[in-house]
Amino acid sequence: MYTRRTNERDLTFDFAQGLMKDNLLLVDRETNSLWSQLDGKAISGLLKGTPLNAIASLQTTWGHWREQYPGTVVMVKPSEEGKPYLYRNRRPGSSPPAEPVRTHDTSVLGLGIVINGKAAYFPFSELEKVVAPYPFKLGGQDITLYYKKEAFTAWAEDAKGNLLPGVLAYRDGWLSFHPESIIFQAKR
């Protein structure tokens, strides 16, 4: 997850049409700049070249989240159609495009992290082979890796237990933006 303030104003992001290196693009409502999800910066528009500030977030299943935080209350601000997401470039009153139901290929899915300019990719298939929590050093910092197969998630924390910014990504997508990444392999 990313955030960006411009002229002391928050930007609001929507999904944009198209992909860049097989990865989602975002558009901000305020300047209509186009942003790369995995590169973390604007690729066109008024804010071209501007980096986003990475913030820690956890991508997981609702079941895992509720297990960790049972008191969670979900607030949804519906769009004019009563749905939580806005879809750009479509006629008012039309429905979002139908999407085929897909499953994720976890053999090529993993956690991508950048710390102090050092990138690493932790494939789920390799994280399955270690016992979590698993200690690791990246960018001169001690981190701890966690993986929950049933929750379809992985994350990293710093030495104080703070969640670190990271993203669940497909291997090829992550490497197209971070080709210098360390690829984690469990010790044999």
OpenMM code with the backbone's topology and positions (N, CA, C; nanometers):
from openmm import Vec3, app, unit

residues = "MET TYR THR ARG ARG THR ASN GLU ARG ASP LEU THR PHE ASP PHE ALA GLN GLY LEU MET LYS ASP ASN LEU LEU LEU VAL ASP ARG GLU THR ASN SER LEU TRP SER GLN LEU ASP GLY LYS ALA ILE SER GLY LEU LEU LYS GLY THR PRO LEU ASN ALA ILE ALA SER LEU GLN THR THR TRP GLY HIS TRP ARG GLU GLN TYR PRO GLY THR VAL VAL MET VAL LYS PRO SER GLU GLU GLY LYS PRO TYR LEU TYR ARG ASN ARG ARG PRO GLY SER SER PRO PRO ALA GLU PRO VAL ARG THR HIS ASP THR SER VAL LEU GLY LEU GLY ILE VAL ILE ASN GLY LYS ALA ALA TYR PHE PRO PHE SER GLU LEU GLU LYS VAL VAL ALA PRO TYR PRO PHE LYS LEU GLY GLY GLN ASP ILE THR LEU TYR TYR LYS LYS GLU ALA PHE THR ALA TRP ALA GLU ASP ALA LYS GLY ASN LEU LEU PRO GLY VAL LEU ALA TYR ARG ASP GLY TRP LEU SER PHE HIS PRO GLU SER ILE ILE PHE GLN ALA LYS ARG".split()
positions = [
    Vec3(0.0844, -0.1158, 0.0000),
    Vec3(0.0000, 0.0000, 0.0000),
    Vec3(0.0894, 0.1226, 0.0000),
    Vec3(0.0437, 0.2253, -0.0685),
    Vec3(0.1190, 0.3495, -0.0778),
    Vec3(0.0303, 0.4672, -0.0410),
    Vec3(0.0927, 0.5760, -0.0073),
    Vec3(0.0219, 0.7004, 0.0151),
    Vec3(0.1072, 0.8135, -0.0408),
    Vec3(0.0447, 0.9219, -0.0738),
    Vec3(0.1186, 1.0382, -0.1234),
    Vec3(0.0393, 1.1633, -0.0926),
    Vec3(0.1080, 1.2624, -0.0413),
    Vec3(0.0457, 1.3928, -0.0187),
    Vec3(0.1080, 1.4907, -0.1164),
    Vec3(0.0242, 1.5708, -0.1773),
    Vec3(0.0734, 1.6726, -0.2683),
    Vec3(0.0092, 1.8047, -0.2300),
    Vec3(0.0907, 1.9084, -0.2121),
    Vec3(0.0410, 2.0380, -0.1673),
    Vec3(-0.0472, 2.0229, -0.0438),
    Vec3(-0.0009, 1.9374, 0.0510),
    Vec3(-0.0729, 1.9119, 0.1758),
    Vec3(-0.2122, 1.8540, 0.1520),
    Vec3(-0.2283, 1.7824, 0.0421),
    Vec3(-0.3560, 1.7200, 0.0094),
    Vec3(-0.3313, 1.5733, -0.0229),
    Vec3(-0.4141, 1.4868, 0.0314),
    Vec3(-0.4016, 1.3446, 0.0022),
    Vec3(-0.4486, 1.3165, -0.1392),
    Vec3(-0.3900, 1.2149, -0.1989),
    Vec3(-0.4354, 1.1680, -0.3289),
    Vec3(-0.5289, 1.0496, -0.3081),
    Vec3(-0.6285, 1.0379, -0.3940),
    Vec3(-0.7222, 0.9264, -0.3904),
    Vec3(-0.6994, 0.8436, -0.5151),
    Vec3(-0.6748, 0.7131, -0.4975),
    Vec3(-0.6386, 0.6269, -0.6095),
    Vec3(-0.7534, 0.5360, -0.6511),
    Vec3(-0.7627, 0.5145, -0.7805),
    Vec3(-0.8535, 0.4173, -0.8414),
    Vec3(-0.7698, 0.3263, -0.9301),
    Vec3(-0.8269, 0.2112, -0.9660),
    Vec3(-0.7609, 0.1259, -1.0641),
    Vec3(-0.7673, 0.1947, -1.1988),
    Vec3(-0.6604, 0.1873, -1.2751),
    Vec3(-0.6569, 0.2432, -1.4100),
    Vec3(-0.6691, 0.1291, -1.5102),
    Vec3(-0.7057, 0.1637, -1.6310),
    Vec3(-0.7098, 0.0631, -1.7353),
    Vec3(-0.5681, 0.0344, -1.7814),
    Vec3(-0.5398, -0.0921, -1.8083),
    Vec3(-0.4106, -0.1303, -1.8624),
    Vec3(-0.3155, -0.1844, -1.7578),
    Vec3(-0.2047, -0.2344, -1.8084),
    Vec3(-0.1001, -0.2926, -1.7264),
    Vec3(0.0345, -0.2360, -1.7695),
    Vec3(0.1318, -0.2431, -1.6817),
    Vec3(0.2702, -0.2097, -1.7144),
    Vec3(0.3542, -0.3263, -1.6650),
    Vec3(0.4237, -0.3920, -1.7567),
    Vec3(0.5021, -0.5107, -1.7224),
    Vec3(0.4149, -0.6121, -1.6480),
    Vec3(0.2936, -0.6345, -1.6995),
    Vec3(0.1973, -0.7291, -1.6418),
    Vec3(0.1585, -0.6949, -1.4984),
    Vec3(0.1580, -0.5675, -1.4621),
    Vec3(0.1208, -0.5276, -1.3278),
    Vec3(0.0205, -0.4127, -1.3333),
    Vec3(-0.0664, -0.4071, -1.2324),
    Vec3(-0.1719, -0.3064, -1.2276),
    Vec3(-0.1193, -0.1639, -1.2292),
    Vec3(-0.1996, -0.0775, -1.2888),
    Vec3(-0.1733, 0.0658, -1.2859),
    Vec3(-0.2823, 0.1320, -1.2037),
    Vec3(-0.2483, 0.2426, -1.1411),
    Vec3(-0.3419, 0.3211, -1.0625),
    Vec3(-0.3469, 0.4614, -1.1198),
    Vec3(-0.4569, 0.5320, -1.0957),
    Vec3(-0.4707, 0.6705, -1.1365),
    Vec3(-0.5210, 0.7489, -1.0158),
    Vec3(-0.4664, 0.8692, -0.9960),
    Vec3(-0.5174, 0.9500, -0.8851),
    Vec3(-0.6238, 1.0453, -0.9380),
    Vec3(-0.7255, 1.0664, -0.8569),
    Vec3(-0.8392, 1.1510, -0.8960),
    Vec3(-0.8019, 1.2987, -0.9025),
    Vec3(-0.7057, 1.3408, -0.8200),
    Vec3(-0.6746, 1.4825, -0.8093),
    Vec3(-0.5964, 1.5362, -0.9290),
    Vec3(-0.4979, 1.4626, -0.9814),
    Vec3(-0.4162, 1.5133, -1.0918),
    Vec3(-0.4279, 1.4282, -1.2172),
    Vec3(-0.4975, 1.3137, -1.2060),
    Vec3(-0.5124, 1.2182, -1.3169),
    Vec3(-0.3770, 1.1613, -1.3616),
    Vec3(-0.2795, 1.1620, -1.2701),
    Vec3(-0.1502, 1.1003, -1.2993),
    Vec3(-0.1647, 0.9484, -1.2932),
    Vec3(-0.0866, 0.8797, -1.3749),
    Vec3(-0.0878, 0.7340, -1.3797),
    Vec3(0.0290, 0.6819, -1.2976),
    Vec3(0.0031, 0.5817, -1.2110),
    Vec3(0.1024, 0.5324, -1.1164),
    Vec3(0.1259, 0.3845, -1.1358),
    Vec3(0.2514, 0.3420, -1.1209),
    Vec3(0.2894, 0.2012, -1.1261),
    Vec3(0.2838, 0.1431, -0.9855),
    Vec3(0.2079, 0.0349, -0.9693),
    Vec3(0.1913, -0.0282, -0.8390),
    Vec3(0.3242, -0.0800, -0.7828),
    Vec3(0.3997, -0.1570, -0.8596),
    Vec3(0.5229, -0.2167, -0.8071),
    Vec3(0.6434, -0.1246, -0.8138),
    Vec3(0.6407, -0.0258, -0.9022),
    Vec3(0.7517, 0.0680, -0.9086),
    Vec3(0.7347, 0.1773, -0.8039),
    Vec3(0.6102, 0.2031, -0.7651),
    Vec3(0.5837, 0.2993, -0.6591),
    Vec3(0.6064, 0.4437, -0.6973),
    Vec3(0.5835, 0.4773, -0.8266),
    Vec3(0.5960, 0.6174, -0.8670),
    Vec3(0.5063, 0.6456, -0.9871),
    Vec3(0.4821, 0.7756, -1.0093),
    Vec3(0.3990, 0.8171, -1.1225),
    Vec3(0.4772, 0.7970, -1.2517),
    Vec3(0.4101, 0.7386, -1.3528),
    Vec3(0.4767, 0.7147, -1.4811),
    Vec3(0.4304, 0.8122, -1.5885),
    Vec3(0.3237, 0.8874, -1.5595),
    Vec3(0.2790, 0.9919, -1.6524),
    Vec3(0.1897, 1.0893, -1.5768),
    Vec3(0.1662, 1.2031, -1.6395),
    Vec3(0.0798, 1.3039, -1.5790),
    Vec3(0.1575, 1.4100, -1.5050),
    Vec3(0.0840, 1.4951, -1.4377),
    Vec3(0.1408, 1.6086, -1.3658),
    Vec3(0.2480, 1.5678, -1.2640),
    Vec3(0.2319, 1.4498, -1.2033),
    Vec3(0.3250, 1.4059, -1.0995),
    Vec3(0.4269, 1.3030, -1.1484),
    Vec3(0.4480, 1.2951, -1.2806),
    Vec3(0.5413, 1.1970, -1.3375),
    Vec3(0.6754, 1.2001, -1.2639),
    Vec3(0.7232, 1.0790, -1.2246),
    Vec3(0.8505, 1.0651, -1.1560),
    Vec3(0.8421, 1.0798, -1.0051),
    Vec3(0.7290, 1.1235, -0.9547),
    Vec3(0.7116, 1.1413, -0.8109),
    Vec3(0.6971, 1.0056, -0.7434),
    Vec3(0.7784, 0.9782, -0.6398),
    Vec3(0.7649, 0.8496, -0.5700),
    Vec3(0.6511, 0.8523, -0.4687),
    Vec3(0.5963, 0.7362, -0.4438),
    Vec3(0.4976, 0.7200, -0.3377),
    Vec3(0.5699, 0.6828, -0.2093),
    Vec3(0.5090, 0.7108, -0.0967),
    Vec3(0.5619, 0.6700, 0.0325),
    Vec3(0.5006, 0.5346, 0.0666),
    Vec3(0.5843, 0.4328, 0.0795),
    Vec3(0.5340, 0.2994, 0.1122),
    Vec3(0.4904, 0.2967, 0.2580),
    Vec3(0.3733, 0.2388, 0.2821),
    Vec3(0.3260, 0.2205, 0.4186),
    Vec3(0.2986, 0.0722, 0.4400),
    Vec3(0.3152, 0.0286, 0.5607),
    Vec3(0.2951, -0.1123, 0.5927),
    Vec3(0.1464, -0.1474, 0.5871),
    Vec3(0.1178, -0.2603, 0.5263),
    Vec3(-0.0189, -0.3118, 0.5213),
    Vec3(-0.0108, -0.4629, 0.5075),
    Vec3(-0.1191, -0.5295, 0.5372),
    Vec3(-0.1222, -0.6744, 0.5313),
    Vec3(-0.2295, -0.7186, 0.4327),
    Vec3(-0.1870, -0.7906, 0.3292),
    Vec3(-0.2806, -0.8514, 0.2346),
    Vec3(-0.3076, -0.9925, 0.2841),
    Vec3(-0.4323, -1.0223, 0.3157),
    Vec3(-0.4655, -1.1530, 0.3705),
    Vec3(-0.6122, -1.1837, 0.3442),
    Vec3(-0.6534, -1.2996, 0.3883),
    Vec3(-0.7948, -1.3357, 0.3769),
    Vec3(-0.8724, -1.2684, 0.4903),
    Vec3(-1.0006, -1.2522, 0.4682),
    Vec3(-1.0859, -1.1932, 0.5709),
    Vec3(-1.0869, -1.2834, 0.6954),
    Vec3(-1.0878, -1.4149, 0.6762),
    Vec3(-1.0869, -1.5079, 0.7886),
    Vec3(-0.9642, -1.4906, 0.8777),
    Vec3(-0.8472, -1.4781, 0.8167),
    Vec3(-0.7235, -1.4577, 0.8936),
    Vec3(-0.7271, -1.3241, 0.9655),
    Vec3(-0.7724, -1.2218, 0.8972),
    Vec3(-0.7807, -1.0894, 0.9595),
    Vec3(-0.8733, -1.0934, 1.0812),
    Vec3(-0.9916, -1.1528, 1.0654),
    Vec3(-1.0875, -1.1605, 1.1763),
    Vec3(-1.0316, -1.2414, 1.2930),
    Vec3(-0.9530, -1.3452, 1.2612),
    Vec3(-0.8897, -1.4253, 1.3659),
    Vec3(-0.7921, -1.3397, 1.4471),
    Vec3(-0.7140, -1.2559, 1.3796),
    Vec3(-0.6155, -1.1706, 1.4455),
    Vec3(-0.6805, -1.0507, 1.5151),
    Vec3(-0.7842, -0.9965, 1.4540),
    Vec3(-0.8483, -0.8744, 1.5025),
    Vec3(-1.0001, -0.8941, 1.5053),
    Vec3(-1.0511, -0.9732, 1.6021),
    Vec3(-1.1936, -1.0091, 1.6029),
    Vec3(-1.2877, -0.8902, 1.6197),
    Vec3(-1.2424, -0.7801, 1.6713),
    Vec3(-1.3284, -0.6631, 1.6897),
    Vec3(-1.3351, -0.5713, 1.5693),
    Vec3(-1.2763, -0.6125, 1.4581),
    Vec3(-1.2727, -0.5270, 1.3397),
    Vec3(-1.4134, -0.4935, 1.2908),
    Vec3(-1.4344, -0.3677, 1.2604),
    Vec3(-1.5581, -0.3208, 1.1997),
    Vec3(-1.5218, -0.2700, 1.0612),
    Vec3(-1.5952, -0.3144, 0.9602),
    Vec3(-1.5667, -0.2741, 0.8235),
    Vec3(-1.6604, -0.1608, 0.7838),
    Vec3(-1.5998, -0.0534, 0.7397),
    Vec3(-1.6789, 0.0596, 0.6910),
    Vec3(-1.6557, 0.0713, 0.5416),
    Vec3(-1.7625, 0.0800, 0.4659),
    Vec3(-1.7528, 0.0916, 0.3210),
    Vec3(-1.8309, 0.2149, 0.2788),
    Vec3(-1.7657, 0.3013, 0.2050),
    Vec3(-1.8338, 0.4163, 0.1468),
    Vec3(-1.8725, 0.3766, 0.0058),
    Vec3(-1.9983, 0.3489, -0.0169),
    Vec3(-2.0383, 0.3011, -0.1497),
    Vec3(-2.0301, 0.4102, -0.2556),
    Vec3(-2.0047, 0.3675, -0.3772),
    Vec3(-2.0085, 0.4591, -0.4908),
    Vec3(-2.1550, 0.4814, -0.5250),
    Vec3(-2.1808, 0.5536, -0.6315),
    Vec3(-2.3189, 0.5804, -0.6701),
    Vec3(-2.3958, 0.4531, -0.7043),
    Vec3(-2.3252, 0.3446, -0.7357),
    Vec3(-2.3911, 0.2177, -0.7664),
    Vec3(-2.4082, 0.1318, -0.6419),
    Vec3(-2.3629, 0.1808, -0.5251),
    Vec3(-2.3753, 0.1043, -0.4020),
    Vec3(-2.2662, 0.0012, -0.3840),
    Vec3(-2.1597, 0.0106, -0.4630),
    Vec3(-2.0479, -0.0833, -0.4529),
    Vec3(-1.9257, -0.0080, -0.4019),
    Vec3(-1.8326, -0.0788, -0.3356),
    Vec3(-1.7218, -0.0078, -0.2722),
    Vec3(-1.6149, 0.0441, -0.3665),
    Vec3(-1.6134, 0.0050, -0.4921),
    Vec3(-1.5076, 0.0477, -0.5830),
    Vec3(-1.5640, 0.1340, -0.6942),
    Vec3(-1.4833, 0.2289, -0.7370),
    Vec3(-1.5192, 0.3114, -0.8514),
    Vec3(-1.4438, 0.2602, -0.9728),
    Vec3(-1.5098, 0.2551, -1.0860),
    Vec3(-1.4462, 0.2097, -1.2091),
    Vec3(-1.4412, 0.3279, -1.3038),
    Vec3(-1.3215, 0.3602, -1.3519),
    Vec3(-1.3022, 0.4762, -1.4387),
    Vec3(-1.3379, 0.4412, -1.5832),
    Vec3(-1.3638, 0.5441, -1.6586),
    Vec3(-1.3837, 0.5325, -1.8037),
    Vec3(-1.4974, 0.4377, -1.8423),
    Vec3(-1.6097, 0.4565, -1.7801),
    Vec3(-1.7269, 0.3806, -1.8210),
    Vec3(-1.8480, 0.4710, -1.8114),
    Vec3(-1.9549, 0.4325, -1.8793),
    Vec3(-2.0755, 0.5144, -1.8815),
    Vec3(-2.1439, 0.5130, -1.7445),
    Vec3(-2.1981, 0.6271, -1.7012),
    Vec3(-2.2732, 0.6289, -1.5752),
    Vec3(-2.3883, 0.5282, -1.5828),
    Vec3(-2.4073, 0.4558, -1.4734),
    Vec3(-2.5159, 0.3589, -1.4674),
    Vec3(-2.4803, 0.2213, -1.5206),
    Vec3(-2.3632, 0.2078, -1.5861),
    Vec3(-2.3255, 0.0762, -1.6389),
    Vec3(-2.2598, -0.0055, -1.5282),
    Vec3(-2.2592, -0.1347, -1.5436),
    Vec3(-2.1988, -0.2239, -1.4450),
    Vec3(-2.0504, -0.2391, -1.4705),
    Vec3(-1.9740, -0.2725, -1.3653),
    Vec3(-1.8317, -0.3004, -1.3857),
    Vec3(-1.8163, -0.4183, -1.4811),
    Vec3(-1.7034, -0.4265, -1.5516),
    Vec3(-1.6842, -0.5381, -1.6430),
    Vec3(-1.6844, -0.6709, -1.5685),
    Vec3(-1.7442, -0.7717, -1.6304),
    Vec3(-1.7452, -0.9055, -1.5693),
    Vec3(-1.6042, -0.9616, -1.5749),
    Vec3(-1.5587, -1.0152, -1.4647),
    Vec3(-1.4254, -1.0733, -1.4573),
    Vec3(-1.4390, -1.2239, -1.4414),
    Vec3(-1.3602, -1.3019, -1.5146),
    Vec3(-1.3637, -1.4464, -1.4918),
    Vec3(-1.3048, -1.4787, -1.3551),
    Vec3(-1.3596, -1.5799, -1.2901),
    Vec3(-1.3068, -1.6217, -1.1605),
    Vec3(-1.1734, -1.6908, -1.1846),
    Vec3(-1.0703, -1.6444, -1.1150),
    Vec3(-0.9365, -1.7012, -1.1319),
    Vec3(-0.8811, -1.7409, -0.9967),
    Vec3(-0.7946, -1.8364, -0.9976),
    Vec3(-0.7226, -1.8709, -0.8758),
    Vec3(-0.5784, -1.8266, -0.8943),
    Vec3(-0.5139, -1.7984, -0.7850),
    Vec3(-0.3742, -1.7562, -0.7919),
    Vec3(-0.2828, -1.8775, -0.7929),
    Vec3(-0.1806, -1.8724, -0.8751),
    Vec3(-0.0811, -1.9783, -0.8813),
    Vec3(0.0231, -1.9497, -0.7733),
    Vec3(0.0067, -2.0128, -0.6577),
    Vec3(0.0959, -1.9832, -0.5449),
    Vec3(0.2387, -2.0310, -0.5683),
    Vec3(0.2612, -2.1115, -0.6721),
    Vec3(0.3984, -2.1561, -0.6983),
    Vec3(0.4861, -2.0412, -0.7480),
    Vec3(0.4253, -1.9333, -0.7971),
    Vec3(0.5020, -1.8173, -0.8448),
    Vec3(0.4610, -1.6890, -0.7730),
    Vec3(0.3963, -1.7026, -0.6578),
    Vec3(0.3545, -1.5873, -0.5782),
    Vec3(0.4459, -1.5763, -0.4568),
    Vec3(0.4720, -1.4550, -0.4124),
    Vec3(0.5573, -1.4365, -0.2968),
    Vec3(0.5487, -1.2964, -0.2407),
    Vec3(0.6346, -1.2692, -0.1435),
    Vec3(0.6409, -1.1401, -0.0765),
    Vec3(0.7621, -1.0633, -0.1271),
    Vec3(0.7400, -0.9416, -0.1732),
    Vec3(0.8492, -0.8537, -0.2158),
    Vec3(0.8696, -0.7432, -0.1136),
    Vec3(0.9957, -0.7187, -0.0809),
    Vec3(1.0293, -0.6163, 0.0187),
    Vec3(1.1528, -0.5401, -0.0288),
    Vec3(1.1559, -0.4106, -0.0008),
    Vec3(1.2748, -0.3281, -0.0234),
    Vec3(1.3083, -0.2587, 0.1078),
    Vec3(1.4311, -0.2791, 0.1551),
    Vec3(1.4783, -0.2146, 0.2784),
    Vec3(1.6142, -0.1516, 0.2501),
    Vec3(1.6229, -0.0224, 0.2777),
    Vec3(1.7482, 0.0517, 0.2571),
    Vec3(1.8056, 0.0286, 0.1173),
    Vec3(1.7179, 0.0276, 0.0168),
    Vec3(1.7604, 0.0127, -0.1217),
    Vec3(1.7898, -0.1300, -0.1650),
    Vec3(1.7758, -0.2267, -0.0773),
    Vec3(1.7995, -0.3682, -0.1105),
    Vec3(1.6652, -0.4384, -0.1244),
    Vec3(1.6444, -0.5013, -0.2394),
    Vec3(1.5181, -0.5702, -0.2678),
    Vec3(1.5344, -0.7205, -0.2493),
    Vec3(1.4270, -0.7826, -0.2018),
    Vec3(1.4256, -0.9277, -0.1866),
    Vec3(1.2867, -0.9794, -0.2210),
    Vec3(1.2844, -1.1017, -0.2711),
    Vec3(1.1588, -1.1682, -0.3052),
    Vec3(1.1575, -1.3024, -0.2330),
    Vec3(1.0497, -1.3278, -0.1599),
    Vec3(1.0348, -1.4482, -0.0796),
    Vec3(0.9207, -1.5319, -0.1365),
    Vec3(0.9516, -1.6292, -0.2248),
    Vec3(0.8461, -1.7116, -0.2844),
    Vec3(0.7707, -1.7911, -0.1780),
    Vec3(0.6383, -1.7986, -0.1921),
    Vec3(0.5594, -1.8792, -0.0990),
    Vec3(0.6106, -2.0227, -0.0962),
    Vec3(0.6485, -2.0745, -0.2130),
    Vec3(0.6950, -2.2133, -0.2204),
    Vec3(0.8197, -2.2366, -0.1354),
    Vec3(0.9029, -2.1344, -0.1165),
    Vec3(1.0212, -2.1452, -0.0313),
    Vec3(0.9866, -2.1172, 0.1154),
    Vec3(0.8948, -2.0243, 0.1388),
    Vec3(0.8541, -1.9947, 0.2767),
    Vec3(0.7835, -2.1143, 0.3404),
    Vec3(0.7192, -2.1976, 0.2572),
    Vec3(0.6542, -2.3189, 0.3080),
    Vec3(0.7550, -2.4149, 0.3700),
    Vec3(0.8815, -2.4048, 0.3310),
    Vec3(0.9850, -2.4984, 0.3761),
    Vec3(1.0532, -2.4564, 0.5058),
    Vec3(1.0217, -2.3382, 0.5581),
    Vec3(1.0846, -2.2916, 0.6814),
    Vec3(0.9797, -2.2786, 0.7906),
    Vec3(1.0257, -2.2771, 0.9139),
    Vec3(0.9357, -2.2603, 1.0273),
    Vec3(0.9271, -2.1114, 1.0606),
    Vec3(0.8058, -2.0579, 1.0575),
    Vec3(0.7855, -1.9168, 1.0917),
    Vec3(0.7615, -1.9051, 1.2423),
    Vec3(0.8098, -1.7987, 1.3036),
    Vec3(0.8790, -1.6855, 1.2436),
    Vec3(1.0217, -1.7216, 1.2017),
    Vec3(1.0646, -1.6634, 1.0901),
    Vec3(1.1952, -1.6955, 1.0335),
    Vec3(1.2808, -1.5679, 1.0277),
    Vec3(1.3976, -1.5669, 1.0935),
    Vec3(1.4824, -1.4470, 1.0925),
    Vec3(1.5581, -1.4328, 0.9596),
    Vec3(1.5775, -1.3081, 0.9175),
    Vec3(1.6474, -1.2793, 0.7927),
    Vec3(1.7088, -1.1406, 0.8049),
    Vec3(1.8186, -1.1173, 0.7339),
    Vec3(1.8822, -0.9855, 0.7323),
    Vec3(1.8706, -0.9291, 0.5913),
    Vec3(1.8187, -0.8062, 0.5801),
    Vec3(1.8021, -0.7410, 0.4502),
    Vec3(1.8350, -0.5935, 0.4640),
    Vec3(1.9205, -0.5443, 0.3771),
    Vec3(1.9571, -0.4029, 0.3801),
    Vec3(2.0187, -0.3614, 0.5127),
    Vec3(2.0902, -0.4549, 0.5762),
    Vec3(2.1533, -0.4261, 0.7044),
    Vec3(2.0576, -0.4283, 0.8228),
    Vec3(1.9353, -0.4695, 0.8001),
    Vec3(1.8351, -0.4706, 0.9064),
    Vec3(1.7889, -0.6132, 0.9344),
    Vec3(1.7764, -0.6464, 1.0622),
    Vec3(1.7209, -0.7756, 1.1014),
    Vec3(1.5699, -0.7698, 1.0863),
    Vec3(1.5149, -0.8670, 1.0139),
    Vec3(1.3706, -0.8749, 0.9970),
    Vec3(1.3254, -1.0165, 1.0322),
    Vec3(1.1963, -1.0306, 1.0524),
    Vec3(1.1372, -1.1611, 1.0787),
    Vec3(1.0270, -1.1841, 0.9767),
    Vec3(1.0326, -1.3001, 0.9108),
    Vec3(0.9346, -1.3355, 0.8075),
    Vec3(0.8270, -1.4263, 0.8656),
    Vec3(0.7051, -1.4058, 0.8184),
    Vec3(0.5912, -1.4876, 0.8577),
    Vec3(0.5199, -1.5334, 0.7311),
    Vec3(0.4686, -1.6556, 0.7361),
    Vec3(0.3939, -1.7104, 0.6224),
    Vec3(0.2787, -1.7930, 0.6756),
    Vec3(0.1607, -1.7706, 0.6203),
    Vec3(0.0412, -1.8471, 0.6565),
    Vec3(-0.0227, -1.8970, 0.5270),
    Vec3(0.0031, -2.0224, 0.4962),
    Vec3(-0.0485, -2.0807, 0.3725),
    Vec3(-0.2004, -2.0711, 0.3653),
    Vec3(-0.2689, -2.1086, 0.4743),
    Vec3(-0.4147, -2.1087, 0.4742),
    Vec3(-0.4742, -1.9678, 0.4634),
    Vec3(-0.3974, -1.8673, 0.4982),
    Vec3(-0.4433, -1.7287, 0.4885),
    Vec3(-0.3945, -1.6617, 0.3610),
    Vec3(-0.3176, -1.7379, 0.2795),
    Vec3(-0.2722, -1.6865, 0.1513),
    Vec3(-0.1906, -1.5588, 0.1678),
    Vec3(-0.0990, -1.5592, 0.2696),
    Vec3(-0.0275, -1.4357, 0.2972),
    Vec3(0.1116, -1.4596, 0.3559),
    Vec3(0.1939, -1.3581, 0.3433),
    Vec3(0.3248, -1.3518, 0.4070),
    Vec3(0.3492, -1.2061, 0.4421),
    Vec3(0.4301, -1.1832, 0.5458),
    Vec3(0.4640, -1.0473, 0.5844),
    Vec3(0.5954, -1.0493, 0.6601),
    Vec3(0.6488, -0.9299, 0.6811),
    Vec3(0.7753, -0.9159, 0.7539),
    Vec3(0.7606, -0.8091, 0.8602),
    Vec3(0.8330, -0.8295, 0.9698),
    Vec3(0.8347, -0.7330, 1.0791),
    Vec3(0.9781, -0.6955, 1.1111),
    Vec3(0.9965, -0.5753, 1.1655),
    Vec3(1.1299, -0.5344, 1.2095),
    Vec3(1.1584, -0.5941, 1.3472),
    Vec3(1.2748, -0.5616, 1.4041),
    Vec3(1.3171, -0.6194, 1.5318),
    Vec3(1.2243, -0.5825, 1.6474),
    Vec3(1.1471, -0.4752, 1.6315),
    Vec3(1.0538, -0.4329, 1.7363),
    Vec3(0.9134, -0.4896, 1.7153),
    Vec3(0.8960, -0.5703, 1.6095),
    Vec3(0.7649, -0.6283, 1.5826),
    Vec3(0.6730, -0.5411, 1.4997),
    Vec3(0.7270, -0.4348, 1.4403),
    Vec3(0.6472, -0.3471, 1.3544),
    Vec3(0.6371, -0.4058, 1.2145),
    Vec3(0.5190, -0.4046, 1.1586),
    Vec3(0.4967, -0.4514, 1.0226),
    Vec3(0.5760, -0.3652, 0.9252),
    Vec3(0.6451, -0.4298, 0.8311),
    Vec3(0.7241, -0.3580, 0.7301),
    Vec3(0.6459, -0.3487, 0.5987),
    Vec3(0.6675, -0.2422, 0.5217),
    Vec3(0.6028, -0.2347, 0.3906),
    Vec3(0.6498, -0.3493, 0.3014),
    Vec3(0.5575, -0.4157, 0.2400),
    Vec3(0.5866, -0.5255, 0.1487),
    Vec3(0.4659, -0.5455, 0.0584),
    Vec3(0.4820, -0.6268, -0.0433),
    Vec3(0.3711, -0.6497, -0.1359),
    Vec3(0.3705, -0.7958, -0.1801),
    Vec3(0.2513, -0.8522, -0.1894),
    Vec3(0.2384, -0.9857, -0.2473),
    Vec3(0.2387, -0.9675, -0.3975),
    Vec3(0.3263, -1.0402, -0.4658),
    Vec3(0.3414, -1.0210, -0.6100),
    Vec3(0.3829, -1.1519, -0.6759),
    Vec3(0.3563, -1.1583, -0.8048),
    Vec3(0.4069, -1.2704, -0.8827),
    Vec3(0.5548, -1.2479, -0.9088),
    Vec3(0.6310, -1.3561, -0.9110),
    Vec3(0.7761, -1.3495, -0.9259),
    Vec3(0.8181, -1.2653, -1.0465),
    Vec3(0.7647, -1.2957, -1.1635),
    Vec3(0.8066, -1.2229, -1.2839),
    Vec3(0.7723, -1.0747, -1.2756),
    Vec3(0.6555, -1.0438, -1.2200),
    Vec3(0.6171, -0.9037, -1.2039),
    Vec3(0.7121, -0.8300, -1.1115),
    Vec3(0.7410, -0.8911, -0.9956),
    Vec3(0.8331, -0.8281, -0.9006),
    Vec3(0.9707, -0.8075, -0.9641),
    Vec3(1.0220, -0.9118, -1.0299),
    Vec3(1.1564, -0.9028, -1.0878),
    Vec3(1.1636, -0.8060, -1.2051),
    Vec3(1.0523, -0.7814, -1.2734),
    Vec3(1.0572, -0.6846, -1.3834),
    Vec3(1.0790, -0.5426, -1.3302),
    Vec3(1.0395, -0.5169, -1.2054),
    Vec3(1.0622, -0.3864, -1.1446),
    Vec3(1.1841, -0.3850, -1.0528),
    Vec3(1.2202, -0.5011, -1.0010),
    Vec3(1.3338, -0.5119, -0.9077),
    Vec3(1.4243, -0.6274, -0.9504),
    Vec3(1.4898, -0.6151, -1.0671),
    Vec3(1.5705, -0.7265, -1.1191),
    Vec3(1.6908, -0.7616, -1.0316),
    Vec3(1.7337, -0.6707, -0.9458),
    Vec3(1.8488, -0.6940, -0.8595),
    Vec3(1.8117, -0.7680, -0.7313),
    Vec3(1.6875, -0.8104, -0.7188),
    Vec3(1.6381, -0.8721, -0.5963),
    Vec3(1.7131, -0.9989, -0.5564),
    Vec3(1.7301, -1.0142, -0.4278),
    Vec3(1.7718, -1.1416, -0.3706),
    Vec3(1.6491, -1.2317, -0.3775),
    Vec3(1.6653, -1.3535, -0.4263),
    Vec3(1.5559, -1.4498, -0.4290),
    Vec3(1.5799, -1.5486, -0.3142),
    Vec3(1.4901, -1.5458, -0.2168),
    Vec3(1.5046, -1.6294, -0.0991),
    Vec3(1.4902, -1.7777, -0.1351),
    Vec3(1.5828, -1.8580, -0.0824),
    Vec3(1.5751, -2.0034, -0.0944),
    Vec3(1.5941, -2.0618, 0.0450),
    Vec3(1.5024, -2.1494, 0.0827),
    Vec3(1.5141, -2.2151, 0.2118),
    Vec3(1.6405, -2.3004, 0.2134),
    Vec3(1.7040, -2.3063, 0.3289),
    Vec3(1.8248, -2.3902, 0.3399),
    Vec3(1.7859, -2.5357, 0.3221),
    Vec3(1.8647, -2.6061, 0.2457),
    Vec3(1.8353, -2.7465, 0.2154),
    Vec3(1.8918, -2.8359, 0.3211),
] * unit.nanometer
topology = app.Topology()
chain = topology.addChain("A")
for resn in residues:
    res = topology.addResidue(resn, chain)
    for name in ("N", "CA", "C"):
        topology.addAtom(name, app.Element.getBySymbol(name[0]), res)
